[in-house]
């Protein structure tokens, strides 16, 4: 398939350029000026249209907190313990969540699905493509991150502790227990002794080895600083999720080198720690040097309005190109899938959207959406 005459968003220029793009099977195979069609090749004339990578949300609960299903469809939090790294969202994914189709029609093609935030360690997050009837077939990365939480949510859950100090202790203890587990495993292997693997500690071991990051739910500035402090103590990679009070400590976050997933911003202040939520936050952090993604935090706010949230960030001061990267290339990088997704580059998956107008224009509609070369709408 050849898409001609459209304005493509390119990461090399951070702007839209009039280019053609060829798709073969699941991949982008060519991006260039004035590509000639092959014999019998399907051609889409995108003259006057805007083409972007499929939008990616780096933090959501789609398919695990099903839209309109209430408690029956809510599998975000298990509540059995403060520390549950043995749990995987894959085992709770429901592909027929009605929000999936709506999100695709809005230009969103990929999402990281995370456990909820009421446990200090909630479980393993997975990256999924927003198409398919079988959860396993939707998976892009099964073990993309471990989800952790600080602040009001785990504090209020009262898993043995009811303070921020106790929550931080829970997290440190989990990491220490994992270090001890790895020592015992190594000793058993040296001695040829039987050793029973623990799925949860094996998942946390991936964090300690920096194979995957710890995504830490943190709204308030003190919780953000605690997340950074513990990450440095244990030399692990973290991603700060929500980062609501990030404006006040933007330089500190930037100096840490850790990225942030900002949002949701278009909903009421439901608790004290989100009183300072603002669409300004993403732009302020971005200008300070933080790699920023924008999230809907579905189903707190609908994933299918992700383009609007990015546009609102622009209205409140974020650079247009950086806001586009915050829902395309930056989430791909933070989720470790940038070898496949997040940019319109030859060799990457053909996840792309043809928009009627600039995607941040209030009139913009996703006229054609492709996921890995297949037209979904």
N, C-alpha and C positions, 0 to 999 in steps of 0.2 A: 504494500500500500504506500502511496506517495501523497503527502499533504503539502500543497503548494501555496505560496503567496501569503502565508500567515506571518504575523509578527511574533517571533519566538523569544521567550525570556532566556537569555544566556548568562551563565554564571561567570564567564570570562569577562564580560563587559558590564554585568549587573544592569542590563537594559534590554529592551525589546529591539530585535533586528528582523528585517524582512528576509526570511530564510525558508528553504524547503526542508522537509524531514521525511526520511523513508523508514518504514517499519517492515520487518520481515519476521514472521512467526511471533516470538515474544519480545524481540529486541529492536532497539533503534540501530539501524545499520549505516545511516548516512545523514549528515546535517551539512547543508552547503547552500550556496547561491545557485538558483536556477538549475535544479536537478531535472534531467529529462526522464520522462516515464519510460519504463520498459514495456515491451509488447504485452498487451492484455493486462497491464497493471492497473489496479483500482486507484483512482485519483480523487482526492477531496480538494476542492478549491476553497482555501481559507482566506481569500482576499478580504482585507479589512478586519479580520479576526485576530484575537490574541491567543497565543499558545503557551501554556506553562506546564511544568511537571505536575503530575497529580499531587494534590495537597496531602500532607502527612501531619497527623497529630501525635506528638511524642508522649502524650499522657491521656488515657481515656479509660472508661469502664464499659465501652460498647460491647455488646454480646455477653457481658457478665453481670451487668445491671440493666436488664432488658426494659426498653421503653414501654411504659404503660402497663407493666406487669406487676408492679408493687412488690410485696415481700416474696411472692412466688418466684419471681424472676430475678431476685437480688441475691447474687452469690459473691459479692465483693469481699465481705469480711466473714471470717469463720467464728471468731469470738471464743475459740476453745483455749487460747493461751495468748500471751503477749508476743511470743516468738514462734512463728510458724513458717520457717523457710522451706519446709517440706511440701508446701502446697503450691500448685501450679494453676494459673488461670486457664491453661489449655483444657483442664478437666472440668471447667465450668462454662466454656464458650458455647453459646447458642447461636449458630449461624443465621437463624431466621428472625433475629431481633429486627423489628420493623425499621429501626434507625439506620440499618446498613444501607438499604436501597436509597433512602432519603439522602444519606451522606454522599453516596456515589453520584447521585443526580446533582449534588451541589459542588462536585469537583474534588471530593476527598477520596483518595484511593487506598490509603494505608494508615494504620494506627497502631500505636503501642497500647496494649490492653494490660492494665495493672490491677492488682488487688487493691482493696480499699485501705483506709488510713487509720482504722481503729486499733490495729495491732502495731507494736513497735517494729516487728518484722512481719509483713503480711503474706509474703510468698513471692513466687517467680512471675515476672511479667513476660509477655510474648508480643512480638510484632506480627500483625496479620495483614493480609491483603483483603480488601473489603469486597470479596466475591467468593462464592462457593457454598456448598451445602454440607460439607464435612469439615469439622474444626481442624483436623490434621492437615487437610488440603489448603486451608487458608493461611497456614503458618508460613511466615517468612523467616523468623528466628524464634525458635521455641524458648530458649533461655536468653533473653535480651538484657535482663536486669533483675535484681532483687529489690523489692519495694520495702522501704522503711518509713517510719513516721516519727515526728517530734511534735510537741505542742498540745493543743487542746484535745484533739481526738484521742490519742492513746492515753493521755492523762485522765480524761473523763471515763475511759473504759475500765479503769481501776483493775488492771491485771496484776494485783498484788502491790502495786505502787500507785500513788495518786498525786505525783508532783513531777515537774520537769526534771528534777534531780534523779528521781526514780526511773523515768523514761530513759534518760541518758545512761544510767547504770545498766538497764536492761540491754541496751545496744552494745555497750562495751563488754558486758558479760557474754553476750552471744558471740562476739568476735573472739574473746579469750577462750571460750569453750571450743570454738572451731580450731583455734591454734593448738589446743591440747589434743583434740581429736586427730589432727594431722600428725602430731608427734607420735601418738600411740599407733596410728596406722603405719607410719614409717618404721617404727620399731618392730611391729608385727611382721611387716614385709621383710625386714632384715633377718629376722629370726625364723622366718617360714611359718609363723603362727597363724592360726585362723583369725580373721578380723571381720566383724560384721559392719558393713557400710551403713551409714545413716544418710538417707536422702537429703534431709535438711542441711546437715553439716557439709555434705558434698556441694550443695548449692552455695553455701556461705564460703566454702573454700575457693570457689570461682571468683568471689569478690576479693578475698585476701590475695589471690594470685593475679588480680587485675585483669582477669579474663572478661568479666562483666562488671558494670558499675552498680553501685547502690543508689537507687532513686529515692531521695529523702523528701517526704512531704514536710515542708517548713514554711509557715506564713510569716511569723513574727521575727523581728531582727535577732532577738536572743536565740531563737531556735535555729535560724540560719547560721549564726555564729557557732553554735554547738555542733551543728552538722559539719562545718568546716573544720572545727577543732578536732573532732573525733576522726575525721578522714585523714587529717595530718598525723594524728597519733598512730594510726594503724596503716598509713601509707596505702590508702585505697582510693579508687576513683568514685566520685559521687556526682550526681546531678541534682541540683536544688529544684524541687518541684513546687510551684506556686510562687514563692519568692515575693510575697505580697508587700512586705516592708523593705524590699530591696533598694528602693530609692535612697533611704537613709544611710545605707552602708554600701553603696554601689562600688566605691573604690576598694573596699575590703573584699568584696566578692570578686571583683576583677583581679585583684592581686592573688587570690587563691588559685585562679586558673580554671575553676569549675564552671560549667555551663548552667544555665537556668531555663526552666520551662515555666513561662509566666501566664497566669490566668487561673481560673476564669474571672473575667472582669465585668461581664454584662449580667449581673444578678444582684439581688439585695445583699447587704452585709448581714449574713445569717449568724455570725458569732463575733466575739470581740476581736479575735486575731485577724479578721479581714476588714476591719473598719477602714483601713487605709487603701483598699483596693482601688486601682486606677488604671486606665488605658495608657497613662503616661509611663508607667513602670517599664514596659518593654523597651521603649525608646531611650529612656535614661540609662538603663543598664547596658544597652547596645552601644551607646555613645561612650560609656565608661570603659568598654572593651570586653564586656561579657558576651559570650555566644548565647543568643537568646532564641528560644522557640516560643510560639504562641499556642496555647491550649484552650480547648473548650471545656476540658475536664468532664466530658460527657459521662453521665447524664445530668450533671449539675447544671450545665447549659448545653444546648443541642450541638452535636458535632457538625450537623449540616449547616450551621451558621459560621463555621470557621473562617470563610472568606470575609465575612462582615467583621469579625473580631480583629482580623489583621488590618482591615481598612480603618477600623476605629483607632488602632494603634498609630496609623499614619495621621489620622485627624489630630491626634494628641501629640504629634511631634516626631514619630519614627520615620526614618527615611523609607521611601516607597520600595526601593530594591531590597533593603534590609528586612522589611516586613514580608516581602515575598520569600526571601531566603528563610525567614523564621517559620514558614509553613511548607518549605520544600527541602532545600539542601541542608539547612542546619539540623532539622530533626533527623534527616538521613544520617548525618555525621554522628550525632549524639547517640543514635540507636545502633550504630555500627553497620548500617546497610547502604552506605554511600558508594560502595562498589557496584551497586545494582540500581539504586533509586535516588531521586532527589534532583536530577539534572537532565536536560535534554542533550545527551552526549552519546555518540556512537558507542555501542557495546553495552549500554545500560538497558534496563527493562523499559519497555514501551508503555510507561505509565504517563499519560499526558491528557491535557484538557484543552479543548478548543472553546474559547469564550467569545460571546457576541460582542463584548466591550472589554476594556481593561478590567481585570478581575476585581478591582476595588471600586469600580463604578457601580453605583446603586442599581443601574439597569442591567448589569452583567448577568448573563445566564450561561451555564455550562451546556453548550449545544452538543458536544461530543465528548465522551469520557472513555478512555482506553485504560485497561489494566492488563499489563503484560501482553499487549498487542490485540487483546480482544475488546471490541467495542461493547461497553456495558450500557450505554445510553446515548 
